[in-house]
Amino acid sequence: MLVIRAHSFILQARLAISLALVAGYTNVVAILTCGVVVSHMTGHAANLGREVVEGKFAAAALLATLLVAFFVGAFISGLATEAGRLRGWSSIYVLPAAIEIALLCAFAVGVELHNPIAEEFGNRLWWMTIVAAVSMGLQNATITRISSGVVRTTHLTGILTDLGHESAQLALVRQLLGGRGAARNTQIAQGPGKQRLLLLASILFSFIVGSALGALAYASFPHWSMVPPIALLAWVIVEDVRKPICELAETMLAETMLAEFGDAGLPGDICIVKAIPRGGDGATEARLPNLAEWLAQLDPHKRRVVLDLSAARSFGPLAAIAIDALVAACARSGRQLIVAGLSPSQRRTINSHSRADLLHDGNATADVAAALARMRERPTRAISAPTAPGST
């Protein structure tokens, strides 16, 4: 979930839902202890202007500090993520997630010291509020980067906006298609539309559930009420680093290379990558990572790519979308791509979930040996960019 090789839609959804629960939970505990919301800044920005006009400069200073704290959290997330990317870490999002856990632990210390039956004022509530706001800014920036700007988890305005807008789009498409068989051949009806609507609704529901759980925990055991969200976040990180849903492993096939390229071995511009789905028996749908993002980080000298999918047996709409994005990314970068390890029926399944011409005899083979043989025959040919429907 937190690594490049595991950026599937399903994992993004799991992470977003988990973080939304953490955000709702933390926000409620912050309200109950400090009297201030920390997960969304729009109201604070509006109140800041009002407090300045009314001359309430102490209150304005707190609101301005919260805005800066949220910004600092997002800034820290960006620094931590870029540091991991520049150093070539496979888990570039683990560092910002670990920093968020540390911040939540600091906030939890303040909650433990807080007297739930007495009204408190002073510096402790200030730093508790600031630390919580930094953690929410960091979380929001991290999930924004992971999902490429698709979702947020610390506030619901954008979620509700997208949910309403995309519900209308999906309803209109279904009405125009009239439920005819053509709907099965459209990407809107097959995958991202319904999947994304479900994700948005799940984030909304998860935030509300997290808020309810936070209020319940604070009423039951106020001093230790922050333990559950910290434990959840830690468990998410450990599980997904320990058991990634899919690995992309660069392979070296000595016998095949010797047969196709002789004693010289595999040319340096060829990369053979095997996708190894995790967490299933092979009969369930293959959950592929964000292959286009993986390609963007590949050595630029690797101009010919063989993607071996022989370890996956079943392919659905989400896998087809990942492969489609990889094909388009290879076309844009001028790389030659051959998808290996697919039977004719698997190719037809993937094509039925995406463009009809996505995989064909020119860019798909039954095994890696056939893919290398084809690259040997056409060493410099790069695939052409996909054309939009109806274009010439």
C-alpha positions as YAML, in Angstrom:
chain: A
units: angstrom
residues:
- id: 1
  name: MET
  ca: [0.00, 0.00, 0.00]
- id: 2
  name: LEU
  ca: [2.82, 2.38, 0.85]
- id: 3
  name: VAL
  ca: [5.28, 1.25, -1.82]
- id: 4
  name: ILE
  ca: [5.52, 2.01, -5.51]
- id: 5
  name: ARG
  ca: [5.17, -1.63, -6.53]
- id: 6
  name: ALA
  ca: [1.81, -1.91, -4.76]
- id: 7
  name: HIS
  ca: [-0.04, 1.07, -6.14]
- id: 8
  name: SER
  ca: [-3.18, -0.70, -7.25]
- id: 9
  name: PHE
  ca: [-6.58, 0.95, -7.02]
- id: 10
  name: ILE
  ca: [-7.62, -1.56, -4.37]
- id: 11
  name: LEU
  ca: [-4.67, -0.71, -2.15]
- id: 12
  name: GLN
  ca: [-5.18, 3.01, -2.61]
- id: 13
  name: ALA
  ca: [-8.79, 2.49, -1.52]
- id: 14
  name: ARG
  ca: [-7.79, 0.48, 1.55]
- id: 15
  name: LEU
  ca: [-5.27, 3.12, 2.56]
- id: 16
  name: ALA
  ca: [-7.68, 6.02, 1.98]
- id: 17
  name: ILE
  ca: [-10.45, 4.37, 4.00]
- id: 18
  name: SER
  ca: [-8.06, 3.56, 6.87]
- id: 19
  name: LEU
  ca: [-6.65, 7.09, 6.94]
- id: 20
  name: ALA
  ca: [-10.13, 8.64, 6.80]
- id: 21
  name: LEU
  ca: [-11.02, 6.67, 9.93]
- id: 22
  name: VAL
  ca: [-7.83, 7.87, 11.64]
- id: 23
  name: ALA
  ca: [-8.57, 11.48, 10.62]
- id: 24
  name: GLY
  ca: [-12.16, 11.41, 11.87]
- id: 25
  name: TYR
  ca: [-11.08, 9.79, 15.13]
- id: 26
  name: THR
  ca: [-8.20, 12.24, 15.75]
- id: 27
  name: ASN
  ca: [-10.35, 15.23, 14.89]
- id: 28
  name: VAL
  ca: [-13.00, 14.33, 17.47]
- id: 29
  name: VAL
  ca: [-10.43, 13.70, 20.21]
- id: 30
  name: ALA
  ca: [-8.85, 17.09, 19.40]
- id: 31
  name: ILE
  ca: [-12.24, 18.77, 19.70]
- id: 32
  name: LEU
  ca: [-12.96, 17.07, 23.04]
- id: 33
  name: THR
  ca: [-9.54, 17.91, 24.52]
- id: 34
  name: CYS
  ca: [-8.58, 21.20, 22.86]
- id: 35
  name: GLY
  ca: [-11.92, 22.50, 21.60]
- id: 36
  name: VAL
  ca: [-10.62, 22.98, 18.05]
- id: 37
  name: VAL
  ca: [-10.91, 20.98, 14.82]
- id: 38
  name: VAL
  ca: [-7.56, 20.07, 13.30]
- id: 39
  name: SER
  ca: [-8.30, 18.09, 10.13]
- id: 40
  name: HIS
  ca: [-9.77, 20.78, 7.86]
- id: 41
  name: MET
  ca: [-8.70, 24.39, 7.48]
- id: 42
  name: THR
  ca: [-11.44, 26.15, 5.49]
- id: 43
  name: GLY
  ca: [-13.41, 27.20, 8.57]
- id: 44
  name: HIS
  ca: [-10.25, 28.36, 10.31]
- id: 45
  name: ALA
  ca: [-9.34, 30.57, 7.35]
- id: 46
  name: ALA
  ca: [-12.81, 32.15, 7.38]
- id: 47
  name: ASN
  ca: [-12.77, 32.69, 11.15]
- id: 48
  name: LEU
  ca: [-9.28, 34.16, 10.98]
- id: 49
  name: GLY
  ca: [-10.55, 37.09, 8.95]
- id: 50
  name: ARG
  ca: [-13.46, 37.63, 11.32]
- id: 51
  name: GLU
  ca: [-11.28, 37.51, 14.43]
- id: 52
  name: VAL
  ca: [-8.87, 40.07, 12.98]
- id: 53
  name: VAL
  ca: [-11.71, 42.48, 12.13]
- id: 54
  name: GLU
  ca: [-13.18, 42.08, 15.62]
- id: 55
  name: GLY
  ca: [-9.80, 42.70, 17.24]
- id: 56
  name: LYS
  ca: [-9.54, 39.25, 18.86]
- id: 57
  name: PHE
  ca: [-5.87, 38.87, 18.09]
- id: 58
  name: ALA
  ca: [-5.17, 35.97, 20.46]
- id: 59
  name: ALA
  ca: [-7.83, 33.84, 18.77]
- id: 60
  name: ALA
  ca: [-6.59, 35.00, 15.36]
- id: 61
  name: ALA
  ca: [-3.05, 33.97, 16.30]
- id: 62
  name: LEU
  ca: [-4.22, 30.46, 17.16]
- id: 63
  name: LEU
  ca: [-6.09, 30.11, 13.87]
- id: 64
  name: ALA
  ca: [-3.13, 31.42, 11.88]
- id: 65
  name: THR
  ca: [-0.86, 28.98, 13.73]
- id: 66
  name: LEU
  ca: [-3.13, 26.07, 12.81]
- id: 67
  name: LEU
  ca: [-3.04, 27.05, 9.14]
- id: 68
  name: VAL
  ca: [0.75, 27.20, 9.27]
- id: 69
  name: ALA
  ca: [0.90, 23.86, 11.13]
- id: 70
  name: PHE
  ca: [-1.22, 22.11, 8.49]
- id: 71
  name: PHE
  ca: [1.06, 23.58, 5.81]
- id: 72
  name: VAL
  ca: [4.15, 22.42, 7.68]
- id: 73
  name: GLY
  ca: [2.72, 18.89, 7.84]
- id: 74
  name: ALA
  ca: [2.19, 18.84, 4.09]
- id: 75
  name: PHE
  ca: [5.70, 20.27, 3.60]
- id: 76
  name: ILE
  ca: [7.23, 17.55, 5.77]
- id: 77
  name: SER
  ca: [5.36, 14.89, 3.78]
- id: 78
  name: GLY
  ca: [6.76, 16.30, 0.54]
- id: 79
  name: LEU
  ca: [10.31, 16.37, 1.89]
- id: 80
  name: ALA
  ca: [10.11, 12.84, 3.26]
- id: 81
  name: THR
  ca: [8.58, 11.44, 0.08]
- id: 82
  name: GLU
  ca: [11.08, 13.14, -2.22]
- id: 83
  name: ALA
  ca: [13.98, 12.04, -0.01]
- id: 84
  name: GLY
  ca: [12.87, 8.44, -0.40]
- id: 85
  name: ARG
  ca: [12.37, 8.80, -4.13]
- id: 86
  name: LEU
  ca: [15.78, 10.43, -4.73]
- id: 87
  name: ARG
  ca: [17.51, 7.72, -2.72]
- id: 88
  name: GLY
  ca: [15.72, 4.98, -4.61]
- id: 89
  name: TRP
  ca: [13.87, 3.56, -1.60]
- id: 90
  name: SER
  ca: [11.25, 0.99, -2.52]
- id: 91
  name: SER
  ca: [9.00, 2.23, 0.31]
- id: 92
  name: ILE
  ca: [9.02, 5.98, -0.17]
- id: 93
  name: TYR
  ca: [5.77, 6.56, 1.77]
- id: 94
  name: VAL
  ca: [6.74, 4.66, 4.90]
- id: 95
  name: LEU
  ca: [8.80, 7.58, 6.21]
- id: 96
  name: PRO
  ca: [5.96, 10.16, 6.17]
- id: 97
  name: ALA
  ca: [3.61, 7.54, 7.65]
- id: 98
  name: ALA
  ca: [6.12, 6.86, 10.43]
- id: 99
  name: ILE
  ca: [6.43, 10.59, 11.11]
- id: 100
  name: GLU
  ca: [2.64, 10.80, 11.39]
- id: 101
  name: ILE
  ca: [2.68, 8.00, 13.97]
- id: 102
  name: ALA
  ca: [5.32, 9.91, 15.96]
- id: 103
  name: LEU
  ca: [3.19, 13.06, 15.86]
- id: 104
  name: LEU
  ca: [0.08, 11.19, 16.93]
- id: 105
  name: CYS
  ca: [2.05, 9.63, 19.78]
- id: 106
  name: ALA
  ca: [3.06, 13.13, 20.93]
- id: 107
  name: PHE
  ca: [-0.59, 14.21, 20.74]
- id: 108
  name: ALA
  ca: [-1.54, 11.06, 22.68]
- id: 109
  name: VAL
  ca: [0.83, 12.08, 25.49]
- id: 110
  name: GLY
  ca: [-1.01, 15.38, 25.75]
- id: 111
  name: VAL
  ca: [-4.36, 13.58, 25.79]
- id: 112
  name: GLU
  ca: [-3.11, 11.30, 28.56]
- id: 113
  name: LEU
  ca: [-2.07, 14.32, 30.66]
- id: 114
  name: HIS
  ca: [-5.32, 16.18, 29.97]
- id: 115
  name: ASN
  ca: [-7.96, 16.26, 32.71]
- id: 116
  name: PRO
  ca: [-11.23, 15.31, 30.99]
- id: 117
  name: ILE
  ca: [-13.43, 16.72, 33.78]
- id: 118
  name: ALA
  ca: [-11.75, 20.11, 34.17]
- id: 119
  name: GLU
  ca: [-11.51, 23.07, 31.81]
- id: 120
  name: GLU
  ca: [-7.92, 23.72, 30.86]
- id: 121
  name: PHE
  ca: [-6.07, 26.59, 29.21]
- id: 122
  name: GLY
  ca: [-2.47, 27.36, 28.37]
- id: 123
  name: ASN
  ca: [0.53, 26.19, 26.42]
- id: 124
  name: ARG
  ca: [-0.22, 22.45, 26.59]
- id: 125
  name: LEU
  ca: [-3.44, 22.81, 24.61]
- id: 126
  name: TRP
  ca: [-1.62, 25.01, 22.10]
- id: 127
  name: TRP
  ca: [1.10, 22.48, 21.35]
- id: 128
  name: MET
  ca: [-1.39, 19.59, 21.35]
- id: 129
  name: THR
  ca: [-3.50, 21.39, 18.76]
- id: 130
  name: ILE
  ca: [-0.47, 22.29, 16.66]
- id: 131
  name: VAL
  ca: [0.91, 18.73, 16.71]
- id: 132
  name: ALA
  ca: [-2.47, 17.29, 15.69]
- id: 133
  name: ALA
  ca: [-2.79, 19.81, 12.84]
- id: 134
  name: VAL
  ca: [0.72, 18.98, 11.59]
- id: 135
  name: SER
  ca: [-0.15, 15.26, 11.56]
- id: 136
  name: MET
  ca: [-3.35, 15.88, 9.58]
- id: 137
  name: GLY
  ca: [-1.53, 18.05, 7.03]
- id: 138
  name: LEU
  ca: [1.10, 15.35, 6.65]
- id: 139
  name: GLN
  ca: [-1.54, 12.65, 6.21]
- id: 140
  name: ASN
  ca: [-3.52, 14.61, 3.65]
- id: 141
  name: ALA
  ca: [-0.43, 15.38, 1.57]
- id: 142
  name: THR
  ca: [0.71, 11.75, 1.67]
- id: 143
  name: ILE
  ca: [-2.56, 10.23, 0.48]
- id: 144
  name: THR
  ca: [-2.83, 12.98, -2.14]
- id: 145
  name: ARG
  ca: [0.55, 11.93, -3.53]
- id: 146
  name: ILE
  ca: [-0.23, 8.22, -3.34]
- id: 147
  name: SER
  ca: [-3.54, 8.61, -5.17]
- id: 148
  name: SER
  ca: [-2.15, 11.21, -7.62]
- id: 149
  name: GLY
  ca: [-4.59, 13.80, -6.31]
- id: 150
  name: VAL
  ca: [-7.63, 11.54, -6.58]
- id: 151
  name: VAL
  ca: [-8.70, 11.52, -2.92]
- id: 152
  name: ARG
  ca: [-8.33, 13.42, 0.35]
- id: 153
  name: THR
  ca: [-8.95, 11.96, 3.80]
- id: 154
  name: THR
  ca: [-8.94, 14.78, 6.34]
- id: 155
  name: HIS
  ca: [-11.94, 16.73, 5.07]
- id: 156
  name: LEU
  ca: [-15.13, 15.83, 3.23]
- id: 157
  name: THR
  ca: [-16.00, 18.89, 1.12]
- id: 158
  name: GLY
  ca: [-14.14, 17.62, -1.92]
- id: 159
  name: ILE
  ca: [-15.35, 14.06, -1.31]
- id: 160
  name: LEU
  ca: [-19.01, 15.16, -1.30]
- id: 161
  name: THR
  ca: [-18.42, 17.36, -4.36]
- id: 162
  name: ASP
  ca: [-16.83, 14.53, -6.34]
- id: 163
  name: LEU
  ca: [-19.46, 12.06, -5.14]
- id: 164
  name: GLY
  ca: [-22.31, 14.24, -6.39]
- id: 165
  name: HIS
  ca: [-20.63, 15.20, -9.65]
- id: 166
  name: GLU
  ca: [-19.53, 11.70, -10.60]
- id: 167
  name: SER
  ca: [-22.85, 10.17, -9.56]
- id: 168
  name: ALA
  ca: [-24.54, 12.48, -12.04]
- id: 169
  name: GLN
  ca: [-22.03, 11.53, -14.74]
- id: 170
  name: LEU
  ca: [-22.54, 7.82, -14.18]
- id: 171
  name: ALA
  ca: [-26.33, 8.16, -14.10]
- id: 172
  name: LEU
  ca: [-26.28, 10.13, -17.34]
- id: 173
  name: VAL
  ca: [-24.04, 7.61, -19.08]
- id: 174
  name: ARG
  ca: [-26.24, 4.71, -17.98]
- id: 175
  name: GLN
  ca: [-29.33, 6.53, -19.19]
- id: 176
  name: LEU
  ca: [-27.80, 7.36, -22.57]
- id: 177
  name: LEU
  ca: [-26.59, 3.80, -23.02]
- id: 178
  name: GLY
  ca: [-29.99, 2.52, -21.96]
- id: 179
  name: GLY
  ca: [-28.52, -0.60, -20.38]
- id: 180
  name: ARG
  ca: [-27.64, -1.99, -23.80]
- id: 181
  name: GLY
  ca: [-24.80, -4.42, -24.37]
- id: 182
  name: ALA
  ca: [-22.60, -1.57, -25.51]
- id: 183
  name: ALA
  ca: [-22.29, -0.57, -21.86]
- id: 184
  name: ARG
  ca: [-20.17, -3.61, -21.21]
- id: 185
  name: ASN
  ca: [-17.55, -2.36, -23.62]
- id: 186
  name: THR
  ca: [-17.10, 1.06, -22.04]
- id: 187
  name: GLN
  ca: [-14.51, 1.81, -19.42]
- id: 188
  name: ILE
  ca: [-17.00, 4.02, -17.57]
- id: 189
  name: ALA
  ca: [-19.51, 1.21, -17.07]
- id: 190
  name: GLN
  ca: [-16.85, -1.39, -16.29]
- id: 191
  name: GLY
  ca: [-14.43, 0.03, -13.87]
- id: 192
  name: PRO
  ca: [-13.37, 3.36, -12.53]
- id: 193
  name: GLY
  ca: [-16.82, 4.96, -12.40]
- id: 194
  name: LYS
  ca: [-18.49, 2.56, -10.02]
- id: 195
  name: GLN
  ca: [-15.25, 1.76, -8.24]
- id: 196
  name: ARG
  ca: [-14.51, 5.43, -7.58]
- id: 197
  name: LEU
  ca: [-18.04, 6.17, -6.40]
- id: 198
  name: LEU
  ca: [-17.78, 3.30, -3.95]
- id: 199
  name: LEU
  ca: [-14.40, 4.61, -2.77]
- id: 200
  name: LEU
  ca: [-15.73, 8.14, -2.21]
- id: 201
  name: ALA
  ca: [-18.77, 6.86, -0.30]
- id: 202
  name: SER
  ca: [-16.52, 4.57, 1.76]
- id: 203
  name: ILE
  ca: [-14.21, 7.47, 2.71]
- id: 204
  name: LEU
  ca: [-17.22, 9.53, 3.82]
- id: 205
  name: PHE
  ca: [-18.60, 6.65, 5.88]
- id: 206
  name: SER
  ca: [-15.18, 5.81, 7.34]
- id: 207
  name: PHE
  ca: [-14.62, 9.41, 8.51]
- id: 208
  name: ILE
  ca: [-17.99, 9.38, 10.27]
- id: 209
  name: VAL
  ca: [-17.33, 5.98, 11.84]
- id: 210
  name: GLY
  ca: [-13.91, 7.18, 13.01]
- id: 211
  name: SER
  ca: [-15.51, 10.24, 14.59]
- id: 212
  name: ALA
  ca: [-18.04, 8.07, 16.42]
- id: 213
  name: LEU
  ca: [-15.36, 5.68, 17.63]
- id: 214
  name: GLY
  ca: [-13.23, 8.59, 18.84]
- id: 215
  name: ALA
  ca: [-16.10, 10.03, 20.86]
- id: 216
  name: LEU
  ca: [-16.92, 6.60, 22.29]
- id: 217
  name: ALA
  ca: [-13.29, 5.89, 23.22]
- id: 218
  name: TYR
  ca: [-12.83, 9.29, 24.86]
- id: 219
  name: ALA
  ca: [-15.98, 8.74, 26.92]
- id: 220
  name: SER
  ca: [-14.83, 5.25, 27.97]
- id: 221
  name: PHE
  ca: [-11.07, 5.64, 28.49]
- id: 222
  name: PRO
  ca: [-10.09, 9.29, 27.85]
- id: 223
  name: HIS
  ca: [-6.42, 9.07, 28.84]
- id: 224
  name: TRP
  ca: [-5.74, 6.21, 26.40]
- id: 225
  name: SER
  ca: [-8.20, 7.18, 23.69]
- id: 226
  name: MET
  ca: [-5.50, 7.79, 21.05]
- id: 227
  name: VAL
  ca: [-4.09, 4.27, 21.24]
- id: 228
  name: PRO
  ca: [-6.51, 2.69, 18.67]
- id: 229
  name: PRO
  ca: [-5.78, 5.02, 15.71]
- id: 230
  name: ILE
  ca: [-2.04, 4.84, 16.32]
- id: 231
  name: ALA
  ca: [-2.22, 1.04, 16.45]
- id: 232
  name: LEU
  ca: [-4.30, 0.94, 13.25]
- id: 233
  name: LEU
  ca: [-1.86, 3.14, 11.35]
- id: 234
  name: ALA
  ca: [1.13, 1.13, 12.57]
- id: 235
  name: TRP
  ca: [-0.57, -2.15, 11.60]
- id: 236
  name: VAL
  ca: [-1.36, -0.83, 8.10]
- id: 237
  name: ILE
  ca: [2.27, 0.11, 7.52]
- id: 238
  name: VAL
  ca: [3.72, -3.14, 8.84]
- id: 239
  name: GLU
  ca: [1.29, -5.38, 6.95]
- id: 240
  name: ASP
  ca: [1.69, -3.72, 3.59]
- id: 241
  name: VAL
  ca: [5.45, -3.44, 3.76]
- id: 242
  name: ARG
  ca: [5.72, -7.05, 4.91]
- id: 243
  name: LYS
  ca: [3.24, -8.44, 2.37]
- id: 244
  name: PRO
  ca: [3.00, -6.27, -0.75]
- id: 245
  name: ILE
  ca: [0.08, -7.16, -2.96]
- id: 246
  name: CYS
  ca: [2.30, -7.43, -6.03]
- id: 247
  name: GLU
  ca: [6.00, -7.33, -6.68]
- id: 248
  name: LEU
  ca: [7.73, -6.41, -9.92]
- id: 249
  name: ALA
  ca: [10.90, -8.47, -9.95]
- id: 250
  name: GLU
  ca: [13.57, -8.01, -12.62]
- id: 251
  name: THR
  ca: [14.50, -11.48, -13.83]
- id: 252
  name: MET
  ca: [17.56, -12.99, -15.46]
- id: 253
  name: LEU
  ca: [16.79, -16.00, -17.66]
- id: 254
  name: ALA
  ca: [20.16, -17.45, -18.60]
- id: 255
  name: GLU
  ca: [19.06, -20.28, -20.91]
- id: 256
  name: THR
  ca: [16.57, -18.12, -22.78]
- id: 257
  name: MET
  ca: [19.08, -15.30, -23.24]
- id: 258
  name: LEU
  ca: [21.75, -17.70, -24.48]
- id: 259
  name: ALA
  ca: [19.34, -19.22, -26.99]
- id: 260
  name: GLU
  ca: [18.22, -15.86, -28.36]
- id: 261
  name: PHE
  ca: [21.28, -13.63, -28.10]
- id: 262
  name: GLY
  ca: [24.24, -16.01, -27.96]
- id: 263
  name: ASP
  ca: [27.35, -15.56, -25.83]
- id: 264
  name: ALA
  ca: [26.90, -11.79, -25.75]
- id: 265
  name: GLY
  ca: [24.01, -12.23, -23.32]
- id: 266
  name: LEU
  ca: [21.02, -9.99, -22.84]
- id: 267
  name: PRO
  ca: [21.42, -6.52, -24.40]
- id: 268
  name: GLY
  ca: [21.65, -3.74, -21.82]
- id: 269
  name: ASP
  ca: [18.56, -1.94, -23.12]
- id: 270
  name: ILE
  ca: [16.22, -4.88, -22.36]
- id: 271
  name: CYS
  ca: [14.42, -5.21, -19.03]
- id: 272
  name: ILE
  ca: [12.55, -8.42, -18.17]
- id: 273
  name: VAL
  ca: [10.09, -7.93, -15.31]
- id: 274
  name: LYS
  ca: [7.90, -10.56, -13.71]
- id: 275
  name: ALA
  ca: [4.71, -9.47, -11.93]
- id: 276
  name: ILE
  ca: [4.15, -11.65, -8.86]
- id: 277
  name: PRO
  ca: [0.68, -11.13, -7.36]
- id: 278
  name: ARG
  ca: [0.47, -11.66, -3.61]
- id: 279
  name: GLY
  ca: [-2.34, -12.59, -1.26]
- id: 280
  name: GLY
  ca: [-4.28, -14.93, -3.58]
- id: 281
  name: ASP
  ca: [-4.29, -18.40, -5.03]
- id: 282
  name: GLY
  ca: [-4.04, -17.22, -8.63]
- id: 283
  name: ALA
  ca: [-7.68, -17.96, -9.35]
- id: 284
  name: THR
  ca: [-8.82, -14.55, -8.15]
- id: 285
  name: GLU
  ca: [-8.36, -11.41, -10.20]
- id: 286
  name: ALA
  ca: [-4.76, -10.23, -10.51]
- id: 287
  name: ARG
  ca: [-4.23, -6.97, -8.63]
- id: 288
  name: LEU
  ca: [-1.48, -5.19, -10.50]
- id: 289
  name: PRO
  ca: [0.40, -2.11, -9.28]
- id: 290
  name: ASN
  ca: [0.53, 1.25, -11.03]
- id: 291
  name: LEU
  ca: [2.62, 0.05, -13.95]
- id: 292
  name: ALA
  ca: [2.86, 3.48, -15.57]
- id: 293
  name: GLU
  ca: [4.36, 4.96, -12.39]
- id: 294
  name: TRP
  ca: [6.78, 2.05, -12.17]
- id: 295
  name: LEU
  ca: [7.85, 2.70, -15.77]
- id: 296
  name: ALA
  ca: [8.51, 6.36, -14.98]
- id: 297
  name: GLN
  ca: [11.13, 5.24, -12.44]
- id: 298
  name: LEU
  ca: [12.75, 2.67, -14.70]
- id: 299
  name: ASP
  ca: [16.31, 3.25, -15.90]
- id: 300
  name: PRO
  ca: [15.96, 5.44, -19.03]
- id: 301
  name: HIS
  ca: [18.50, 3.23, -20.83]
- id: 302
  name: LYS
  ca: [16.03, 0.34, -20.66]
- id: 303
  name: ARG
  ca: [14.27, 0.94, -23.98]
- id: 304
  name: ARG
  ca: [12.77, -2.55, -24.43]
- id: 305
  name: VAL
  ca: [10.54, -3.97, -21.70]
- id: 306
  name: VAL
  ca: [9.16, -7.49, -21.29]
- id: 307
  name: LEU
  ca: [6.38, -7.73, -18.70]
- id: 308
  name: ASP
  ca: [5.88, -11.35, -17.66]
- id: 309
  name: LEU
  ca: [2.33, -11.95, -16.37]
- id: 310
  name: SER
  ca: [2.53, -15.75, -16.30]
- id: 311
  name: ALA
  ca: [2.11, -15.76, -12.48]
- id: 312
  name: ALA
  ca: [-1.38, -14.24, -12.78]
- id: 313
  name: ARG
  ca: [-4.30, -16.31, -14.03]
- id: 314
  name: SER
  ca: [-7.40, -14.11, -13.95]
- id: 315
  name: PHE
  ca: [-7.72, -10.52, -15.13]
- id: 316
  name: GLY
  ca: [-10.51, -8.04, -14.46]
- id: 317
  name: PRO
  ca: [-11.21, -4.36, -15.31]
- id: 318
  name: LEU
  ca: [-8.65, -2.91, -12.88]
- id: 319
  name: ALA
  ca: [-5.82, -5.10, -14.19]
- id: 320
  name: ALA
  ca: [-6.78, -4.15, -17.74]
- id: 321
  name: ILE
  ca: [-6.65, -0.45, -16.83]
- id: 322
  name: ALA
  ca: [-3.15, -0.89, -15.35]
- id: 323
  name: ILE
  ca: [-1.92, -2.66, -18.51]
- id: 324
  name: ASP
  ca: [-3.59, -0.05, -20.74]
- id: 325
  name: ALA
  ca: [-1.81, 2.73, -18.83]
- id: 326
  name: LEU
  ca: [1.52, 0.93, -19.25]
- id: 327
  name: VAL
  ca: [1.01, 0.53, -23.00]
- id: 328
  name: ALA
  ca: [0.25, 4.25, -23.32]
- id: 329
  name: ALA
  ca: [3.23, 5.21, -21.13]
- id: 330
  name: CYS
  ca: [5.59, 3.09, -23.25]
- id: 331
  name: ALA
  ca: [4.25, 4.73, -26.39]
- id: 332
  name: ARG
  ca: [4.82, 8.20, -24.96]
- id: 333
  name: SER
  ca: [8.38, 7.39, -23.89]
- id: 334
  name: GLY
  ca: [9.26, 5.57, -27.13]
- id: 335
  name: ARG
  ca: [9.84, 2.23, -25.44]
- id: 336
  name: GLN
  ca: [9.05, -1.14, -26.94]
- id: 337
  name: LEU
  ca: [6.79, -3.26, -24.75]
- id: 338
  name: ILE
  ca: [5.88, -6.92, -25.00]
- id: 339
  name: VAL
  ca: [3.48, -8.50, -22.50]
- id: 340
  name: ALA
  ca: [4.42, -12.14, -22.07]
- id: 341
  name: GLY
  ca: [2.86, -15.14, -20.37]
- id: 342
  name: LEU
  ca: [-0.71, -14.66, -21.64]
- id: 343
  name: SER
  ca: [-2.89, -17.23, -23.31]
- id: 344
  name: PRO
  ca: [-5.19, -16.20, -26.19]
- id: 345
  name: SER
  ca: [-8.19, -16.30, -23.86]
- id: 346
  name: GLN
  ca: [-6.45, -14.07, -21.33]
- id: 347
  name: ARG
  ca: [-5.63, -11.57, -24.06]
- id: 348
  name: ARG
  ca: [-9.26, -11.53, -25.15]
- id: 349
  name: THR
  ca: [-10.37, -10.98, -21.56]
- id: 350
  name: ILE
  ca: [-8.05, -8.02, -21.08]
- id: 351
  name: ASN
  ca: [-9.09, -6.53, -24.41]
- id: 352
  name: SER
  ca: [-12.77, -6.91, -23.53]
- id: 353
  name: HIS
  ca: [-12.17, -4.87, -20.39]
- id: 354
  name: SER
  ca: [-10.23, -2.18, -22.22]
- id: 355
  name: ARG
  ca: [-9.57, -1.19, -25.81]
- id: 356
  name: ALA
  ca: [-10.24, -3.97, -28.29]
- id: 357
  name: ASP
  ca: [-6.78, -3.52, -29.83]
- id: 358
  name: LEU
  ca: [-4.83, -3.22, -26.58]
- id: 359
  name: LEU
  ca: [-2.99, -6.56, -26.82]
- id: 360
  name: HIS
  ca: [-2.26, -8.18, -30.17]
- id: 361
  name: ASP
  ca: [0.33, -10.36, -31.85]
- id: 362
  name: GLY
  ca: [2.70, -7.41, -32.08]
- id: 363
  name: ASN
  ca: [2.93, -6.70, -28.35]
- id: 364
  name: ALA
  ca: [1.86, -9.91, -26.59]
- id: 365
  name: THR
  ca: [3.35, -13.41, -26.54]
- id: 366
  name: ALA
  ca: [2.75, -16.70, -24.78]
- id: 367
  name: ASP
  ca: [6.09, -16.67, -22.90]
- id: 368
  name: VAL
  ca: [9.28, -14.70, -22.33]
- id: 369
  name: ALA
  ca: [11.27, -16.72, -24.85]
- id: 370
  name: ALA
  ca: [8.86, -15.73, -27.62]
- id: 371
  name: ALA
  ca: [9.03, -12.10, -26.48]
- id: 372
  name: LEU
  ca: [12.82, -12.07, -26.68]
- id: 373
  name: ALA
  ca: [12.73, -13.75, -30.07]
- id: 374
  name: ARG
  ca: [10.42, -11.00, -31.32]
- id: 375
  name: MET
  ca: [12.71, -8.30, -29.92]
- id: 376
  name: ARG
  ca: [15.64, -9.93, -31.65]
- id: 377
  name: GLU
  ca: [13.74, -9.81, -34.95]
- id: 378
  name: ARG
  ca: [12.71, -6.16, -34.45]
- id: 379
  name: PRO
  ca: [15.32, -4.64, -32.13]
- id: 380
  name: THR
  ca: [14.47, -0.98, -32.61]
- id: 381
  name: ARG
  ca: [10.74, -0.99, -33.12]
- id: 382
  name: ALA
  ca: [8.71, 0.94, -30.51]
- id: 383
  name: ILE
  ca: [5.00, 0.54, -30.14]
- id: 384
  name: SER
  ca: [2.76, 3.24, -31.49]
- id: 385
  name: ALA
  ca: [0.63, 5.45, -29.28]
- id: 386
  name: PRO
  ca: [-2.95, 4.34, -28.83]
- id: 387
  name: THR
  ca: [-5.53, 6.28, -30.79]
- id: 388
  name: ALA
  ca: [-8.67, 7.70, -29.27]
- id: 389
  name: PRO
  ca: [-11.97, 6.18, -30.40]
- id: 390
  name: GLY
  ca: [-13.20, 7.79, -33.58]
- id: 391
  name: SER
  ca: [-9.85, 9.40, -34.43]
- id: 392
  name: THR
  ca: [-8.09, 8.90, -37.71]
...
